[in-house]
Amino acid sequence: MIAAVFFTLLAALSDQYLVGALAAALAGACAGFLIYNWNPAHIFMGDAGSLFLGFMLAAVAIKLRFPTNSVVVTWMIPLLVLGLPIFDTSLVFISRLRRGKNPLTTPGKDHISHRLAFLLGSRREAVLVCYLICCAFGLAAIFVSQATFGEAFVVAIGIFGLCVYSLWRFEFRRGGIRPQ
């Protein structure tokens, strides 16, 4: 939902109202689902719903254009908005390969939300931290959409460094936060 909201804002900033309407409808659908999925959850989405949402977010990301900024900068914007899902997928993939498990079919509690719940001691706090991280990625994307070439790459390098450090902290550091 947070990514769809930021895609709506980015579409409005670049005068792409049809893409913005699609992103807003997607955000509204996610908000309606979130009411029933809040802890304690009454319904669960499953793979079919999450794959559809991922497809729709990817389609919106591909349709966004930023004519006032350089192509050298604008490719980063969708990656920033979808930063947490991309980071989570990378972390799970690396973690499962390191443990000799199939990264595509093996279920497990090695996602970032599970690791944060273990670290923080609360599922609700872990979810709220994930929401804050998504908002931070979205704000960075809005900044990059308006930034110059140098400013955008400073932000991108900083965020990439933070993600690499977080990956190391969660997976490679001795005594780090590992899956159970």
Phi, psi and chi 1 to 4 in degrees:
 res  aa     phi    psi   chi1   chi2   chi3   chi4
   1 MET       -  -41.9 -179.6 -175.2   81.5      -
   2 ILE   -64.9  -41.6  -65.6  169.5      -      -
   3 ALA   -63.0  -40.7      -      -      -      -
   4 ALA   -65.2  -37.4      -      -      -      -
   5 VAL   -63.4  -43.7  167.2      -      -      -
   6 PHE   -69.4  -34.3  -82.8  103.7      -      -
   7 PHE   -64.3  -36.2  -80.5  139.5      -      -
   8 THR   -62.5  -46.2  -56.9      -      -      -
   9 LEU   -62.2  -43.8  -68.8  171.5      -      -
  10 LEU   -65.0  -38.5  -72.7  163.4      -      -
  11 ALA   -66.0  -40.4      -      -      -      -
  12 ALA   -65.4  -38.8      -      -      -      -
  13 LEU   -65.4  -27.9  -72.4  172.3      -      -
  14 SER  -106.3   18.2   60.7      -      -      -
  15 ASP    57.8   40.1  -64.8  -31.1      -      -
  16 GLN  -111.9   82.4  -62.4  178.9   40.6      -
  17 TYR   -74.9  -29.4  -61.1  109.8      -      -
  18 LEU   -70.4  -43.0  -65.6  175.7      -      -
  19 VAL   -64.8  -39.4  176.4      -      -      -
  20 GLY   -63.9  -38.5      -      -      -      -
  21 ALA   -65.2  -40.5      -      -      -      -
  22 LEU   -63.3  -44.3  177.3   61.7      -      -
  23 ALA   -65.7  -37.8      -      -      -      -
  24 ALA   -67.3  -39.5      -      -      -      -
  25 ALA   -63.9  -39.7      -      -      -      -
  26 LEU   -64.5  -42.2 -171.3   59.9      -      -
  27 ALA   -63.0  -40.8      -      -      -      -
  28 GLY   -64.8  -41.2      -      -      -      -
  29 ALA   -63.0  -41.6      -      -      -      -
  30 CYS   -66.1  -39.1  -69.0      -      -      -
  31 ALA   -64.7  -40.4      -      -      -      -
  32 GLY   -63.6  -36.9      -      -      -      -
  33 PHE   -72.1  -37.9  177.2   79.1      -      -
  34 LEU   -61.0  -32.4 -176.1   60.9      -      -
  35 ILE   -58.1  -40.1  -66.8  168.3      -      -
  36 TYR   -89.2  -11.6  -64.0  102.2      -      -
  37 ASN  -101.0   -0.3 -163.2   33.3      -      -
  38 TRP   -68.2  147.5 -166.4 -104.8      -      -
  39 ASN   -64.0  125.9 -166.9   10.7      -      -
  40 PRO   -79.2  130.1   27.8  -31.0      -      -
  41 ALA   -72.2  142.5      -      -      -      -
  42 HIS  -100.6  -26.9  -59.2  -77.5      -      -
  43 ILE  -137.2  158.7   58.2  173.6      -      -
  44 PHE  -128.1  144.2  -62.1   95.9      -      -
  45 MET   -74.6  -50.7 -177.0  173.1  -69.7      -
  46 GLY    86.5  179.0      -      -      -      -
  47 ASP   -69.3  -41.1  -71.5  -18.5      -      -
  48 ALA   -61.9  -43.4      -      -      -      -
  49 GLY   -69.0  -42.1      -      -      -      -
  50 SER   -70.0  -35.8   62.2      -      -      -
  51 LEU   -66.8  -38.7  -71.1  172.7      -      -
  52 PHE   -64.2  -44.5  175.7   72.9      -      -
  53 LEU   -62.1  -41.7  -75.8  177.8      -      -
  54 GLY   -62.0  -40.5      -      -      -      -
  55 PHE   -63.0  -45.3  169.4   77.0      -      -
  56 MET   -65.2  -40.6  -69.8  -57.7  -64.6      -
  57 LEU   -64.0  -39.5  -73.6  169.8      -      -
  58 ALA   -65.5  -40.0      -      -      -      -
  59 ALA   -64.2  -42.6      -      -      -      -
  60 VAL   -63.9  -41.7  168.7      -      -      -
  61 ALA   -61.8  -38.7      -      -      -      -
  62 ILE   -70.3  -35.2  -70.0  169.7      -      -
  63 LYS   -75.8  -21.3  -69.1  -60.2  -69.5  178.2
  64 LEU   -66.5  136.6  -84.5  175.4      -      -
  65 ARG  -128.9  148.3  -61.7  -74.7 -178.7 -101.7
  66 PHE  -129.4   81.5  -56.1   96.8      -      -
  67 PRO   -67.9  -19.8   22.5  -29.4      -      -
  68 THR   -86.1   -4.2   59.7      -      -      -
  69 ASN  -125.6  165.1 -150.8  -29.3      -      -
  70 SER   -74.6  146.4  169.1      -      -      -
  71 VAL   -63.1  -28.2  176.5      -      -      -
  72 VAL   -63.3  -25.3  178.2      -      -      -
  73 VAL   -98.3  -39.1  172.1      -      -      -
  74 THR   -70.6  -19.2   58.8      -      -      -
  75 TRP   -64.4  -22.6   65.7  -90.9      -      -
  76 MET   -76.6  -23.0  -68.4 -175.7  -90.2      -
  77 ILE   -62.4  -52.2  -63.6  167.6      -      -
  78 PRO   -62.9  -34.1  -20.8   30.0      -      -
  79 LEU   -65.1  -35.8  -66.1  178.5      -      -
  80 LEU   -69.6  -44.5  -74.2  170.4      -      -
  81 VAL   -60.8  -38.1  172.5      -      -      -
  82 LEU   -97.4   26.4  -61.5  171.5      -      -
  83 GLY   -60.7  -44.1      -      -      -      -
  84 LEU   -67.9  -46.2 -174.8   65.1      -      -
  85 PRO   -62.0  -36.7  -21.0   28.7      -      -
  86 ILE   -66.0  -44.1  -68.1  169.6      -      -
  87 PHE   -62.6  -44.0  176.1   79.1      -      -
  88 ASP   -63.2  -43.2 -176.8   49.2      -      -
  89 THR   -63.3  -42.4  -58.1      -      -      -
  90 SER   -63.9  -44.6  -57.4      -      -      -
  91 LEU   -61.7  -46.8  175.8   65.5      -      -
  92 VAL   -65.5  -41.9  168.5      -      -      -
  93 PHE   -61.9  -48.4 -157.4   87.6      -      -
  94 ILE   -64.6  -43.1  -69.8  168.6      -      -
  95 SER   -61.2  -45.4  177.4      -      -      -
  96 ARG   -70.7  -37.0  -69.1  179.0 -174.6  175.4
  97 LEU   -64.1  -40.1  -76.4  176.7      -      -
  98 ARG   -64.0  -31.9  -72.4 -171.2   70.0 -129.2
  99 ARG   -90.8    3.5  -69.1 -178.6  -76.7  137.1
 100 GLY    75.3   24.3      -      -      -      -
 101 LYS  -106.1  157.3  -63.8 -174.4  176.6 -174.5
 102 ASN   -69.5  120.3 -174.6  -17.5      -      -
 103 PRO   -73.5  -14.0   23.2  -30.4      -      -
 104 LEU   -98.8  -26.1  -58.6  175.2      -      -
 105 THR  -121.1   -9.5   60.5      -      -      -
 106 THR   -82.1  118.5  -52.9      -      -      -
 107 PRO   -76.7  159.4   26.5  -31.1      -      -
 108 GLY   179.9  173.9      -      -      -      -
 109 LYS  -107.5   50.7  -65.0 -169.0  175.6 -158.4
 110 ASP  -113.0   15.0   49.8   -1.5      -      -
 111 HIS   -78.5  163.9  -70.0  -85.4      -      -
 112 ILE   -61.1  -36.2 -170.1   72.8      -      -
 113 SER   -65.3  -38.9   59.9      -      -      -
 114 HIS   -67.0  -41.1  -63.5  109.7      -      -
 115 ARG   -67.4  -39.6  -65.6  173.1 -168.1 -127.0
 116 LEU   -68.0  -36.4  -74.6  173.0      -      -
 117 ALA   -63.1  -39.4      -      -      -      -
 118 PHE   -65.5  -42.2  175.3   74.5      -      -
 119 LEU   -69.1  -43.3  178.5   68.2      -      -
 120 LEU   -89.5  -19.1  -61.0  171.0      -      -
 121 GLY    83.3    7.3      -      -      -      -
 122 SER  -149.9  130.4  167.0      -      -      -
 123 ARG   -66.1  -40.9  -70.7 -179.0 -170.6  162.6
 124 ARG   -62.3  -43.5 -174.2  169.6  -68.2 -144.6
 125 GLU   -65.0  -37.4  -72.5  178.8   13.8      -
 126 ALA   -62.9  -42.2      -      -      -      -
 127 VAL   -66.2  -41.1  169.8      -      -      -
 128 LEU   -64.7  -37.3  -67.9  174.7      -      -
 129 VAL   -64.5  -40.6  166.7      -      -      -
 130 CYS   -62.2  -39.5  -72.7      -      -      -
 131 TYR   -61.9  -43.1  -69.7  168.4      -      -
 132 LEU   -64.6  -39.4  -72.8  173.4      -      -
 133 ILE   -64.2  -42.5  -66.8  169.3      -      -
 134 CYS   -61.2  -41.4  -76.5      -      -      -
 135 CYS   -64.8  -40.0  -72.4      -      -      -
 136 ALA   -63.6  -43.0      -      -      -      -
 137 PHE   -61.8  -42.0  -86.5  118.0      -      -
 138 GLY   -64.4  -42.0      -      -      -      -
 139 LEU   -64.5  -37.8  -70.0  172.5      -      -
 140 ALA   -63.6  -38.3      -      -      -      -
 141 ALA   -65.4  -41.2      -      -      -      -
 142 ILE   -63.5  -41.3  -71.2  175.4      -      -
 143 PHE   -61.5  -46.1  174.8   78.0      -      -
 144 VAL   -64.3  -33.3  166.5      -      -      -
 145 SER   -65.4  -22.3   73.0      -      -      -
 146 GLN  -107.8   -3.3  -53.9  -63.8  -42.8      -
 147 ALA   -86.7  163.9      -      -      -      -
 148 THR   -79.8  173.2   64.2      -      -      -
 149 PHE   -56.8  -49.0  176.0   79.2      -      -
 150 GLY   -64.9  -44.7      -      -      -      -
 151 GLU   -62.9  -41.5  -66.4  168.1  -18.4      -
 152 ALA   -64.0  -40.6      -      -      -      -
 153 PHE   -75.6  -28.8  -89.6   93.2      -      -
 154 VAL   -64.4  -44.9  166.6      -      -      -
 155 VAL   -63.4  -44.7  168.9      -      -      -
 156 ALA   -63.3  -42.5      -      -      -      -
 157 ILE   -66.8  -39.5  -71.0  169.9      -      -
 158 GLY   -62.9  -45.2      -      -      -      -
 159 ILE   -68.3  -40.2  -70.6  174.7      -      -
 160 PHE   -61.6  -42.7  180.0   73.8      -      -
 161 GLY   -62.4  -41.3      -      -      -      -
 162 LEU   -64.0  -39.3 -173.9   61.6      -      -
 163 CYS   -67.5  -41.3  -72.3      -      -      -
 164 VAL   -64.0  -42.8  168.6      -      -      -
 165 TYR   -61.5  -43.6  171.2   76.3      -      -
 166 SER   -64.3  -40.5  -62.1      -      -      -
 167 LEU   -60.8  -46.0 -177.3   70.7      -      -
 168 TRP   -61.3  -43.6  170.8   77.2      -      -
 169 ARG   -64.3  -42.6  175.2   81.6  171.1  107.9
 170 PHE   -77.9  -29.7  -80.2  119.9      -      -
 171 GLU  -117.6  -40.2 -175.8   61.0   29.5      -
 172 PHE  -101.7  -27.2  -66.5  102.8      -      -
 173 ARG   -68.6  135.5 -176.6  172.6  176.5 -103.3
 174 ARG   -63.1  128.8  169.7  165.3  -88.6  166.0
 175 GLY    80.4    9.0      -      -      -      -
 176 GLY   -70.2 -175.0      -      -      -      -
 177 ILE   -87.3  102.5  -58.0  121.2      -      -
 178 ARG  -112.2  159.2  -65.2 -162.0  176.5  175.5
 179 PRO   -68.2  155.4   23.1  -30.6      -      -
 180 GLN   -92.9      -  -60.0  168.3   -4.7      -
